[in-house]
């Protein structure tokens, strides 16, 4: 009987090790064909690429680094149904073997308003050897196959915007309850997000156009700390009212940047945009005009 127990224990340990064994890859300068446009758009960076095995023929995930002026950033990218999407990620903490590591959830089709999808993974990277190790995660359980999940968005067009309370950069308490009878334009951003910074001049033009209209309120919410935002604003003008995010805002916006939201006077989300394109300011201004016209007619 003891022998049977011993065999079962050994089998269980072996099964655990196989399941928890990391997949491996390596960063190289060879650019996958799916990321050729990404490489062209970032030609002033030194780029390195690695492909992560997902176990799916339709979903391709890539991890890489980008170096400029001795500063290294990291990114994760996807190719899914003919669409390519890339997001910057942070790898800061080190494990006992000097791997940079993080657990992250990556939305690989965030612009789909009906069925946004995501995968979760644990990734480890050793800069000295360019070695990449990773495991896909499904509710905390590791796997060699990516588990695709539908993302339930806290923000949805046509539904009430979630109630949140925040502090402005001047330490004034701001609550969505205070937005009654106002059209509120929200930008979720970060000082370290290149697309966020790129869209600021266009957002400033919109804020300037409606600055004398007391029915319109512009808020820029960031999860950066007060000191970092203050230093950024010393060099860059951002005409939105600056608000510091917290745990609640992180859960609502779920990290992805930039995001633009327009809420009507009844607290209903009328526009929800993720990412930045040249059309973003046009969409924002169009919805503002529609809501203002509706307010006048009422």
Secondary structure in CASP SS format (residue, H / E / C, confidence):
PFRMAT SS
TARGET T0000
AUTHOR 0000-0000-0000
METHOD secondary structure of the structure
MODEL  1
X C 1.00
X H 1.00
X H 1.00
X H 1.00
X H 1.00
X H 1.00
X H 1.00
X H 1.00
X H 1.00
X H 1.00
X H 1.00
X H 1.00
X H 1.00
X H 1.00
X H 1.00
X H 1.00
X H 1.00
X H 1.00
X H 1.00
X H 1.00
X C 1.00
X C 1.00
X E 1.00
X E 1.00
X E 1.00
X E 1.00
X C 1.00
X E 1.00
X C 1.00
X C 1.00
X C 1.00
X C 1.00
X H 1.00
X H 1.00
X H 1.00
X H 1.00
X H 1.00
X H 1.00
X H 1.00
X H 1.00
X H 1.00
X C 1.00
X C 1.00
X C 1.00
X C 1.00
X E 1.00
X E 1.00
X E 1.00
X E 1.00
X E 1.00
X E 1.00
X E 1.00
X C 1.00
X C 1.00
X C 1.00
X C 1.00
X C 1.00
X C 1.00
X E 1.00
X E 1.00
X E 1.00
X E 1.00
X E 1.00
X E 1.00
X E 1.00
X E 1.00
X E 1.00
X E 1.00
X C 1.00
X C 1.00
X E 1.00
X E 1.00
X E 1.00
X E 1.00
X E 1.00
X E 1.00
X E 1.00
X E 1.00
X E 1.00
X E 1.00
X C 1.00
X C 1.00
X E 1.00
X E 1.00
X E 1.00
X E 1.00
X E 1.00
X E 1.00
X E 1.00
X C 1.00
X C 1.00
X C 1.00
X E 1.00
X E 1.00
X C 1.00
X C 1.00
X C 1.00
X C 1.00
X C 1.00
X E 1.00
X E 1.00
X E 1.00
X E 1.00
X E 1.00
X E 1.00
X E 1.00
X E 1.00
X C 1.00
X C 1.00
X C 1.00
X C 1.00
X C 1.00
X C 1.00
X C 1.00
X C 1.00
X C 1.00
X E 1.00
X E 1.00
X E 1.00
X E 1.00
X E 1.00
X E 1.00
X E 1.00
X E 1.00
X E 1.00
X E 1.00
X C 1.00
X C 1.00
X C 1.00
X C 1.00
X E 1.00
X E 1.00
X E 1.00
X E 1.00
X E 1.00
X E 1.00
X E 1.00
X E 1.00
X C 1.00
X C 1.00
X E 1.00
X E 1.00
X E 1.00
X C 1.00
X C 1.00
X C 1.00
X C 1.00
X C 1.00
X E 1.00
X E 1.00
X C 1.00
X C 1.00
X C 1.00
X C 1.00
X C 1.00
X C 1.00
X C 1.00
X C 1.00
X C 1.00
X E 1.00
X C 1.00
X C 1.00
X C 1.00
X C 1.00
X E 1.00
X E 1.00
X E 1.00
X E 1.00
X C 1.00
X C 1.00
X C 1.00
X C 1.00
X E 1.00
X E 1.00
X E 1.00
X H 1.00
X H 1.00
X H 1.00
X H 1.00
X C 1.00
X C 1.00
X C 1.00
X E 1.00
X E 1.00
X E 1.00
X E 1.00
X E 1.00
X E 1.00
X E 1.00
X C 1.00
X C 1.00
X C 1.00
X C 1.00
X H 1.00
X H 1.00
X H 1.00
X H 1.00
X H 1.00
X H 1.00
X H 1.00
X H 1.00
X H 1.00
X H 1.00
X H 1.00
X H 1.00
X H 1.00
X H 1.00
X H 1.00
X H 1.00
X C 1.00
X C 1.00
X C 1.00
X C 1.00
X C 1.00
X C 1.00
X E 1.00
X E 1.00
X E 1.00
X E 1.00
X E 1.00
X E 1.00
X E 1.00
X C 1.00
X C 1.00
X C 1.00
X H 1.00
X H 1.00
X H 1.00
X H 1.00
X H 1.00
X H 1.00
X H 1.00
X H 1.00
X H 1.00
X H 1.00
X C 1.00
X C 1.00
X C 1.00
X C 1.00
X C 1.00
X E 1.00
X E 1.00
X E 1.00
X E 1.00
X C 1.00
X C 1.00
X H 1.00
X H 1.00
X H 1.00
X H 1.00
X H 1.00
X H 1.00
X H 1.00
X C 1.00
X C 1.00
X C 1.00
X C 1.00
X C 1.00
X E 1.00
X E 1.00
X E 1.00
X E 1.00
X E 1.00
X C 1.00
X C 1.00
X C 1.00
X C 1.00
X E 1.00
X E 1.00
X E 1.00
X E 1.00
X E 1.00
X E 1.00
X E 1.00
X C 1.00
X C 1.00
X C 1.00
X C 1.00
X C 1.00
X H 1.00
X H 1.00
X H 1.00
X H 1.00
X H 1.00
X H 1.00
X H 1.00
X H 1.00
X H 1.00
X H 1.00
X H 1.00
X H 1.00
X H 1.00
X H 1.00
X H 1.00
X H 1.00
X H 1.00
X H 1.00
X C 1.00
END
